[in-house]
């Protein structure tokens, strides 16, 4: 897909991996809509990047909020061609059974509802809009890319809810790709390792170094633009479909 003048939606686009993705897609010539609950940060990013970027206050745990956000994008630009799902939450670092008792089910349900169910709601609603696009010469109408996590494969202690939510996202990738093939819409996922995002803002350089020590090469935390550049390549490469790509410097969490 040629991204020039295409329309992209990035959930969680006001910070971290999503913010870097908004920047890279904008630089590639796409018009980009930031979907984020942090409307202030989203608006600030849109103002900084200027023409071709808008911000929408969207809660991916609310189907109506997603629908309203997509409708505003279609009203502004007439279509959506690229969807990137970076919005989500952590799992609370809670064990199945610990000193304070068993895992609180409201927390488990909340993590699944946001990371998995919310993401699928975005995917399905974007697909419905993309299906109305005119196909390009290869028959493609759109591409959707989800940010999963290597925790889906090697979830650590206390990551049961987070790992389950990201594992569900990965398991959805192939069947969604098969479902949407008829419409010329591709479905991909990226499973990042440990990235230097605002989640790590409060930790010391020594702790960051400790997190990076098990990463074989390069022996450092991932940089958000590296995620964003992979997203761009997936969007531009029409033969990538139905797969999850690990982006982790060969890290395998113990």
N, C-alpha and C positions, 0 to 999 in steps of 0.2 A: 504494500500500500504506500502510495506517495502521500506523505503527511501534509504537504503544502495545501493550505486552505481547507483541510479536513477539520472536523469538530471532535474534540476529545473531552471526556468527563473523567476527573480524577477525584475519587473519594479520599478523605483524609489529606487533601491537597494543600492544607495550610502549614504543614510542618513535616519534618523528617523525610522519609522516602517519597511521600506524596508531593511535598514541596519541590524536591529535586526533579521529580517527574514532570511537574507542571513547567518548570524552567526549560527542561530539555525538549519537551514537545513544542513549547512556544518557540524555542530557537529553531526547531525544524520546520516552522511555518504553519503549525496547526493553531486553530483557535481553541482555547482551553477554558473549561468551566471547573472551578474549584468547588467541590462539595465538602463542607466541613461544618461541624457544630460551632467551632470557634470563628464566628463571623468577623470579629475584629481582625484576627490574623489573616483570614482569607481576603478580606477587603484590602488590607495593607499590601499583600502580595500582588493582588490584581492591579492596584494603583502603581506599584513599583514596575511591573512588567508592561503596563500600558495597554495599548490597543490590542484587541484579540484575546483578552483574558477577563472573565467575569467571576464573581464569587457568589455562591448560593449557600445559605444556611440550611444544611441538610443533616438529619439524624437517620442513619441507615437502619436503626432499629424500628423505624416508623415507616410503614409502606406508603402512607399518604405524603409524608415529607419527601420521600424519594420521588414519588410521582410528580409532586409540585416542582421539585428541582429540575427534573428532566423536561417537564413542560416549559419551564422558563428558558431552558437551553434551546429547545426546538423553536420557541417563539422568537428567540434572538437570532438564531442561525439556520433554522430550517431542518436540521438533521443532527444525528450523532453517529460518528464512524468508529470511534475508539473509546473503550471504557477501561479504566485502570482502578482496581479496588485496593486501596491502601488503608482505609479506615478500619479500626478495630480497637481492642483493648487487651491488656494483659490478663493473666489468669489468677492474680492475687497471691502467688507463691504459697499455696496452701496444699498440704498433703491430704491424701485420701483418709488417713487416720494419723492424728498427731497428739501432742500434749493437751491441746485444747478440745480434743474430740474429733469427730469425723468431719469430712468436707461439707460445708454448708450448701445445701442444694440450691437455695436462691442464687448464690454466687455462680455455681456451675451453670444453672439455666441462663443467667445473664450473659456469661461469656459465650455460650453457644448461640444465644439469641442475637448477639451483636456480630460476632466474628463469622458465624456460619450462616444462620438464617438471614441476617441482615444483608450479608454479601450476596447470597443467592437471590434475594429480592431485587437487589440492584441489577444483578446479571439478567434476570428474567425480564425486568422492565426495560433495560437497555436493549435487549435482544428484540423485544416487540417493536421498538422504535427503529432499530437498525434494519429490520426486515423490510421496511418501506423504502430504503435507499435504492437508488439505481445501481446496479452492479457495475464494477469496473470491467475492463476488458477480460480479466481472468475469472470474472463471476463473483468477486468478493464484494460483500456489502458492509462488513465490519469485523472488528476484532475486540475481544475482551480479555483482560489480563488480571489475574488475582495475585496479590501478595500473600503467600502462605508463610511457611517457616520450616527450617530444618528440625524444629522441635516436633514436627509431625512424625519424623522418623526416629529421633533419639531424644524424646522428651525427658527432661531431668526431674529429679524429685521436686514436688511442688508444682509441676507443670501439667497436671492431669487434665484440667479443663482447657487450658490453652492448647496443649498438644492435640486433644480431641477435636477442638474447633478447627485447627489448621489441617489436621489429618482428614477431616471431612471435606475441607476445601479442595485438597489434592484428589480425594476420591471422586469428587464431582467433575473434575476437569475433563476426563475422557468421555463420560456419558453425555455431558453438555456439548462437547465438540461433535459427537455423533448426532445429537438431537438437532443441532443448529447447522449441520452441514448442508441440509436441503436449502437453507436460506443464504448460503455463502458467508456465514459468520464463523470465525475461528474462535477457539477458547484455549487459553494457555494459563499456566501458573508459574510463578517464580518463588523458590523457597530460599530466602536470604538466611545467612548465618548471623553472626554478631556484628551489627552495624553501629557506627557512631552517630546516633540520632539523639534528639532532645530527651529521650527516656534516660539516657546516660549523663545528662547535663550536670547532675549534682554529685557525681562520683569523682574521686581524686584521680590524677594521672597514674598513680601507682596501681589503683584498682583497675583502670583501663588496661594497663600493661599486663596485669594478672589475667584479665579476660582474654587478651590476645596471645598469651604464651602457648596455648595449645593449637593455634592455627598454623598449619604447616608452612604455607607460602601463598601470598606474602604474609609474614608474621605480624599482622596488625588488624585492627578492626576495619570492617568494610566502610567505604565512603558512599553516602547516598547517591551522588551522581553516577557511580558504577552500576547501581540498581537501575537508575533512570535510563542510562545508555542501553542496558539490556532490554528494557521495555521498548525503547525506540526500535532496536533491531528486530524484536519480535513483531512489532507493528509493521515494519517494512519488509519482512521476509514472509511471503505468503505460504511457504511450505512448512512453517512451524505451526503445529496444531495438535491439540489433545495431549499435551505433555507438560510436565513440571520440570523446570530447570533449577538445579541447586546453584546458589551463588554464595560460596562460603570459604574460599581459599583452602579447600580440601579438609575443612574441619569436620570431625565426627565426634559429637558430644558424648562424654562418658556418663 
